[in-house]
Amino acid sequence: TGKILLNVMQDVEGDHLSFSSTTPRLITHPCKKNIALYLGKQVFFTTDNFETSLLPFAIPTSMQVRVPEVTSAHFTASQLLLVVAQKVYIYDYENNSWNVTFGIKHPVTHVSGDNCCYTETLFCIEHGNLVFAYFRGDQISQTYIYYSNNGGFIFSKYHYDRQAEITGSLGGILQFFSLSQVGMLVVDQGKGMFKYSDHPLNRSLGLSFDYNGTLDILIVPGQRGILLLWFEHSLLFSYNAGQLVDTVRVKQGDQILFSSMFEANVTIHNIAVNENELAVITREDNLYYGNLDVVPSSVIKFADQPIWSEEAALMFRSPGMVEILTPLRDAAFPAFDFQKCLVNIQALLMDPEFHIGKCNIEFLMGEFVHRMYNIDMNSHLKLTALLIPQPGTSLIPLVMVSNPYSLGFQANFYESGHTLDGNTKYNLDIHLKQQQHWGRTNLSFTSSLKRATISTLTVDIANKEISCVDVKPLSTLISIGCDLDKKIVIQNKISACSKGILDASALQDNYSFIIEKEFYDPSFQGQPSSQDLRVPYSYKQLGCPLLVYYDTPWKPVVDSVSQPPCTPQPHLEGTGVLWFALCPLPTPRVNYVSCHDSNGNATLRWPDVQYQILGGRTPNQIIFSHNNGIYIFYISIVDPYYSYCKLETLFSIYVYGAFPIPLGFAGLIILLFISSMLGSVWVAYKTPKLLRTGRGHRIRRFVVQLCGRCRTACGCFQFHASSTSTVGTEPPGHHPTPQGGRADH
């Protein structure tokens, strides 16, 4: 590379950084291929893939670093994290600025994280900012581990479950997104094994492997859970985030020469990886190459050439193109040039001495590549891949998911036609849904149904030749969790604005309405308020209210909601909707208990209370009081097994038609009742005064005579009735009518 005048005018200000290891490292940004960091006796940072000369990388003197030695580095979404002198620093390469992180109270040596290159998704942005900081080699029981979710600006202490009981030293801690686990490498008595954070993997450790030196852990880009662990005498490989760790074999053609790099008796100097390939350079001037296929993984050795130097490092420029990079010092200038040796792997593999067959794949394609999909609870997904083998060959398709504890699938492989050249085309249909919903696994095997997880689907060819450099596996990321596009929609076919009752422009002009104090209960305790409540109306959030006639029973029509198939805990809420919660503002009260929980603590507290579901198969509806006005409702899905999303929304209705009650038959009855009461009071008041007059005496004598005559007539009637009755109790001294006689009534 040639020098740029601006770079050579003056040396960089600050303390020159150096790398603590005796062998260099080259870290490339997994998503931005032109950004990379070279770690060696000098440190170089590039944004153009080392195409121009560079000054040594330096940290500002204002950072007050005692010994500017780097022990670890990691790219987040848009920052570079460096551990210098056991502290974490942030270099913002877009703004060329440095910052110190906050929250780390103890020395650390390493930072770790992963990157997701599906940049259009919120998931990638969030997970690319998750970082661990730790001291490698500390005893796990007493070490301090730190965790950041904002790209390393602020760290907090990470609490690993039962950390104080773990025996061994810390070999590393990583966030395995493709497995939805935090994995900790435990090193004890020459053996290494991974321990995981969540069910079901937290019940046991991964299989142990030989740990004969301090291993660097490299997460292969692509979110597939592929790990490489290496130091100068060992190279290990894991396809499932450390659950199984195996050696990388050395092959010649189909023959295995050595079962491990240790047996090959070489000293590894540097390695490079991309999503599907691995390259290794050794001090013995050897270059090894391999595909990151399923276990067991292997590499082949190319012919010996003078390619090694103490400062040499490897990187992939593109699939099948390896670059050996070496910085060159110039005595006349402070900037460094870079020697680049480009190796065409595809051309080397065509050499007959390697006994490598031609690629047996003509075409491998799927529209799902480099996309991200969501599978919500109770949902499913279907993907299709197209495979075309070379004439005269056959293919064995391989479908893998990185998180089988959460995601299950069923694949169908069938012939689907022919190409114009006569080659047979095959389709591979893959049906995916949550593992628990396939009904083929024990619950102790699967992860929690409530826990959102991530999995990577990979489609590859099991019998693929190593010469298929350009035929990459098909891979996609699947989130088993909330579908961000899912929401609750209240149907609003007839609104108060469309019927001219309310004006949309007026509702948008700082409109508000009043809840009278007789109807407003601020504490939801059945006590009316002492003053009216003015409520601002948010047209942007609520739109125009639905129109509801006051005398018509009503219920909202909700899209994307289904009734839970169980008998959940009664939800004692006056206006509660129990399959979805419909609660009064301002704060909904949650007293829902799911019937799906298997623990014995969630017992029914009110087993005799009917679960009043609004909607579904029930006839339940809302009846409004005789008042016009606006009602605002908060609606939320409360069944945790319906969706991973927190489905909720606000909506409004306008109740109309409640005119004043007319004076009809009911009013007449009320009027007569009041009149009779007043008349009785008047009679009770006037009668004593009237009886004291002469006219009153004549009325009293008339009433006495009338009562006497009534008593005589009533006595005669009573005697006649008792003498002719044959039903009831006989009076004393009476003889019954002879049998067969007739009694008249």
ABEGO torsion letter per residue (X at the ends): XBBBAAAAABBBBEBBBBBABABBBBBBBAABAABBBBBBABBBBBAAGGABBBBBBBBBAAAGBABBBBABBBBBAABBBBBBGGBBBBBBAAAGBBBBBBGBABBBABBBBBBBABAABAAAAAAAABBBBBBBGBBAAABBBBBBAAGGABBBBBBBBGAAABBEBBAEBBBBAAAGBBBBBBBBGGBBBBBBABOAAAABBBBBBBBABBBBBBBBBGGAGBBBBBBAABBBBBAAGGABBBBBBBBBEABBABABAAAAGBBBABBBBBAABBBBBBAAGBBBBBBBBBOBBBBBBBBBBBABBAABBBBBABBGBBBBBBBBBBAABABBBBBBBBBBAAAAAABAAAGBBBBABABBBBAABGBBBBBBBGBBBBBBBBBBBBBGBBBBBBBBBABAAABBBBBBBBBAEBBAAGBBBBBBBBBBBBAAAAGABBAAABBBAABBBBBBBBBBBAABBAABAABBBBBBBBBBBBBAABBBBBBBABBAAAAGABBAAAAABGBBBBBBAAABBAAGAGBBBABBBBBBBBAAAAEBBBBBBAABBBBBBBBGBBBBBBBBBBBBBAABBAABBBBBOABBBBABBBAABABAABBBABAABBBBBBEEABABBBBBBBBBEBBBBBBBBABAAABABBBBBBBBBBBBGBBBBBBBAAAAAAAAAAAAAAAAAAAAAAAAAAAABAAAAAAAAAAAAAAAAAAAAAAAAAAAAAAABABEBBBBGBBBBBBGBBBBX
